[in-house]
Amino acid sequence: MKELHLLGKLVKLDNCPVVFSYQPDANWKDHFDVKLGTWYEENGYLIGREPGNFGGILFSKKSFDHDIIFSFTAKTVLPATRDVNGVFCAHWDEEIDYLGNAYVFGLNGWYEGKSGIERSPETGLRSLTGAYHYTPGKEVHITTGIIEGHSFLYVDGELVSELIDPHFISGGHVGFSPYSTMLAIKDIEVRRAVYEPFEQSYKPEFE
């Protein structure tokens, strides 16, 4: 995938500098903090396990103070089938010892196999669809992120969801959040988001 076509924005990935790139290895704790769940590296994947009815959470140690494009390859580890989830613009709430302000994105989640993006803590701001169906155990490449409050979710080059937050979260960590599931993750990359305005209009179809 070379370009992201969003509502009013065109992102050419070659113009977006890479600010973090990582293939999981034995030194993964140099780059990530375990917040919840069980995490380890195995055969070039980060493995995250959380059997409970909440999210296991892994945060990047690095915090990004700019708009980002966050991509990685992931799959559920069978027999786990649920919630291929992650976070960006994420902050930890020390008072409750859980995820604070963040955007959560996912596939096969929200208890009904839906995919999309929502804002945390619970605000009612979310964009969900039942049209995309993730096949458990299949590797997919996810590209997500945020540009001036405009977040997006692509899977294998196909746009699944867009969400525009007028009072958006600025900056924060990226990470992963297996919710009552088990995930395997690799090919982790963060880019600084650069975009061009993308003028959109209709041409008459009839007179």
C-alpha positions in Angstrom: 0.0 0.0 0.0 1.5 3.3 -1.1 -1.4 5.8 -0.4 -4.2 6.3 2.1 -7.3 8.0 0.6 -9.2 9.5 3.5 -12.1 12.0 3.5 -10.5 15.2 2.3 -6.9 13.9 2.8 -4.4 12.0 0.7 -1.5 10.4 2.5 1.5 9.2 0.4 3.4 6.8 2.7 6.7 7.5 1.0 6.5 11.1 2.2 5.9 10.0 5.8 9.2 9.4 7.6 9.6 6.2 9.7 10.1 7.2 13.4 9.9 3.6 14.9 10.4 0.2 13.3 10.7 -3.1 15.1 10.7 -6.8 14.5 10.1 -8.6 17.7 13.2 -10.3 19.3 14.5 -11.2 22.7 15.0 -7.5 23.6 11.4 -6.5 23.1 11.2 -5.1 26.7 13.6 -2.4 25.6 10.8 -1.0 23.5 7.6 -2.0 25.2 6.0 -1.8 28.7 3.6 -4.5 29.9 0.6 -3.0 31.5 -1.8 -5.9 31.6 -1.9 -9.5 30.4 0.9 -11.9 29.7 3.5 -11.0 27.0 6.5 -12.8 25.5 8.4 -13.1 22.3 8.3 -16.4 20.3 9.5 -17.1 16.8 9.7 -13.5 15.8 6.3 -12.5 17.1 5.2 -10.6 20.2 2.6 -12.8 21.8 -0.1 -11.3 24.1 -2.5 -13.3 26.2 -5.5 -12.2 28.2 -8.2 -14.8 28.9 -10.3 -12.5 31.1 -13.1 -10.2 30.1 -10.8 -7.1 29.7 -7.9 -6.0 27.7 -4.3 -7.1 28.1 -2.3 -4.0 27.2 1.2 -3.4 25.9 2.5 0.2 25.5 5.4 1.4 23.4 8.0 3.0 25.7 8.2 5.8 23.2 5.5 8.5 23.2 4.8 10.3 20.0 3.9 14.0 20.1 2.8 14.2 16.5 0.2 12.7 14.1 1.1 9.1 13.3 0.5 6.2 11.0 0.8 3.0 12.9 1.1 -0.4 11.1 1.8 -4.0 12.0 1.0 -7.6 11.1 -1.2 -9.6 13.5 -3.3 -12.7 13.9 -5.2 -14.5 16.6 -3.6 -17.6 18.0 -6.1 -20.3 17.7 -8.3 -21.4 19.5 -8.6 -17.7 20.3 -10.8 -15.9 17.8 -11.6 -12.5 19.2 -10.5 -8.9 19.3 -7.4 -8.1 17.2 -7.0 -4.8 19.1 -4.6 -2.0 19.5 -4.3 1.6 20.8 -2.8 4.9 19.7 -2.7 8.4 21.3 -2.8 6.2 24.5 -2.2 7.3 28.1 -2.2 5.2 31.2 -4.5 6.3 34.1 -2.4 5.6 37.2 -5.3 6.3 39.5 -7.4 3.4 38.2 -4.4 1.4 36.9 -6.0 1.0 33.5 -6.2 2.6 30.1 -6.9 6.3 30.2 -7.4 8.6 27.2 -6.8 6.7 24.0 -8.2 5.5 20.8 -8.9 1.8 20.6 -9.2 0.0 17.3 -10.0 -3.6 16.6 -11.3 -6.4 14.4 -13.8 -9.1 15.5 -14.6 -7.2 18.7 -17.3 -5.4 20.6 -18.8 -8.7 21.6 -20.5 -9.1 18.2 -17.6 -9.5 15.7 -17.5 -5.9 14.8 -14.5 -3.8 13.6 -13.7 -0.1 14.0 -12.4 2.6 16.3 -13.6 4.0 19.6 -12.4 6.6 22.1 -11.5 5.6 25.6 -12.6 6.1 28.4 -16.2 5.3 27.4 -17.5 8.4 25.7 -19.9 7.0 23.1 -17.6 8.2 20.3 -17.0 5.2 18.0 -17.2 4.1 14.4 -18.1 0.4 14.0 -19.1 -1.9 11.2 -20.2 -5.5 10.8 -19.3 -5.4 7.1 -15.7 -6.5 7.7 -15.2 -10.0 8.9 -11.8 -11.1 10.3 -11.0 -14.8 9.8 -9.5 -16.1 13.1 -5.9 -17.3 12.8 -5.3 -15.4 9.6 -2.4 -12.9 9.4 -3.6 -9.4 8.4 -1.7 -6.2 7.9 -3.2 -3.3 9.8 -2.6 0.4 9.2 -4.2 2.9 11.5 -3.4 6.3 13.1 -4.6 9.8 13.4 -4.2 13.1 11.5 -5.6 16.2 13.1 -8.3 14.3 14.9 -9.1 12.2 11.8 -8.4 8.5 12.7 -8.6 5.6 10.3 -8.3 1.8 10.1 -7.1 -0.2 7.0 -6.8 -3.9 6.8 -4.8 -5.4 4.0 -5.0 -2.1 2.1 -8.8 -1.8 2.4 -10.4 1.0 4.4 -12.6 -0.4 7.2 -13.3 2.7 9.3 -12.8 6.5 9.7 -13.6 8.5 12.8 -13.3 12.3 13.2 -13.1 13.6 16.7 -13.6 17.4 17.0 -12.0 17.4 20.5 -9.2 14.9 19.7 -6.5 13.5 21.9 -3.0 14.8 21.1 0.1 12.6 21.4 0.7 9.4 23.4 1.8 5.8 23.1 0.9 3.1 20.6 0.3 -0.5 21.6 -1.7 -3.6 21.5 -4.7 -4.9 23.5 -5.8 -8.5 23.3 -9.3 -8.5 24.8 -10.2 -11.9 26.1 -8.0 -13.4 23.3 -4.5 -14.3 22.3 -2.6 -12.3 19.6 0.7 -12.7 17.6 2.2 -9.5 16.3 5.2 -8.5 14.1 6.3 -5.9 11.5 5.7 -3.0 13.8 6.2 0.5 12.4 5.2 4.1 13.2 5.5 6.9 10.7 5.1 10.7 11.2 1.9 11.5 9.3 2.1 13.9 6.4 -0.9 14.6 4.1 -2.1 16.6 1.2 -5.6 18.1 1.0 -7.6 15.9 -1.2 -10.4 17.8 -3.1 -13.4 15.6 -3.6 -16.4 16.5 -5.7 -19.0 14.8 -7.9 -19.2 15.1 -11.7 -22.7 15.2 -13.0 -24.0 11.7 -13.9 -26.9 13.0 -15.9 -28.5 16.2 -17.3 
